[in-house]
Amino acid sequence: MTRWPIALLVSVCAYAAGPTYTKDVAPIFFKHCVSCHRPNDIAPMSLLDYKSTRPWAKAIRTSVVGRKMPPWFADPGYGHFSNDARLSEAEIATVKTWVDGGAAEGDAKDMPAPPPMIEGWQLGKPDIVIDIGETYKVTPGEDAYEHFVVPTNFTEGRWIRAAEIHPGNRKVVHHAHVLMVSNNLKDMEVASTGNMPSLSKFLIKEGKLSRIRQDAPVVNDACAQNLPNLPFLTGFQEGALASFLPGRPPDVFPSGTAKWIPPGGKLEFVIHYAKVPNQGETDRTSIGLYLAPAPPQRVLRRMDLRNFFMQIPAGAPNHEVRRCYEFEKDKLLLSFTPHMHYRGKDVTYEVIRPDGKREILLKVPRYDFNWQLVYRLKEPVLVPKGSRMIVTIHYDNSPNNRFNPDPKQTLRWGDRSEEEMMTSWIEYLDAKPDGPAAMQTSEAALRR
Ligand code: HEC
């Protein structure tokens, strides 16, 4: 036998055995991509069929091999997360080989059934639906952050076992949060008690938005000894109800837990509207609330840790801001959501236990404002009373940060995306079940 037929045979076999869209690649995309990459959703193209996928093959290879897609930013060296979005090495290899081999379609009979595309409520019909109270007209050509405060009209408090934010128009709603109104910067002063000065002293209000005054005292390291008496540099603030992010599942609270909405409570929708080219896009986002059948054993809570008094110098490439928290009781930590704006660069959550043992629970080495990800711990982490959490955030306010709207600005805390924030939302349970006292405890916490 001569040599060349064997070579030909080998190459034909390799070709025939190479991955195809229908058989090998579509299942990966259906599992990891199409929650965003489908018609009328946030991503630029659908990956639900070969025809719309094929022109993107090269870009898909780049973003998959470079782990840019799906979006996920936790350093794999620390912690395990139940919503870890990363593809496996084998999945990446399949996509790469598929593109390198010519991105073949394959046999139509190999095509898997598309995943069910839920247009309405993913969790089924909610018990209560509350919307933003108006049909909002999106201004074309600009990103916008809008706040809508609406009454619940609850005459009695309600326990909520799940909450689903339903974007009114998926093309324009980039992400959204729904908060109990006491989380609003303007209302924080209500929560300032004891000898803590009121936050309003340090605020400038412009319409719906607020910011910290340029001449307010500066504390970048809120972990330092002998802190000045300023609002919310220690302890925590009670956090929001639910969040929506493209591709993120709705907030379903762990079994046996629930969140409490007090009577007369108001909800604040904070919605980021993405830039759209055309006139005429409108939105009416809503939240579906699912009632718990009975008061829970444990109250699902969120503690928000902020440093309102940071100041980021103009041009600073790696400005550090810290916030610490001393555990006043044993807590089971469930999730972390870091929140900064365009200058946010990285964030680390570290715990020092009473025996001196240090542990990094989450490290996000490359924060991206476009993706407001939640990192849900695979197993709750028990942190005993007397432990200390250190949140360390770096900001890049230099011209090298391509998202930076203006490196010449000295930044304080502010609602607008062009200003900055230093917030961490941490979901937790008290380690001891709350039992029947749960409701009172929760109300007391909200009044704090
Ligand atoms: C959580 C939602 C989400 C998921 C999940 C997701 N994407 Fe994306 N993807 C987006 C959005 C939004 C954009 C456009 C903005 C951007 O590029 O960041 C995008 C952009 C892209 C681009 C275009 C990049 C370019 O060159 O312009 C590619 C290619 C891509 N995604 C592939 C994938 C693949 C493949 C998967 C699954 C393995 C995936 N994405 C999963 C939301 C998502």
Residues whose N, C-alpha, C, O or C-beta is under 5 A from the ligand:
A	BS01	HEC	H32 C33 C36 I42 A43 P44 W56 A59 I60 S63 M69 P70 P246 G247
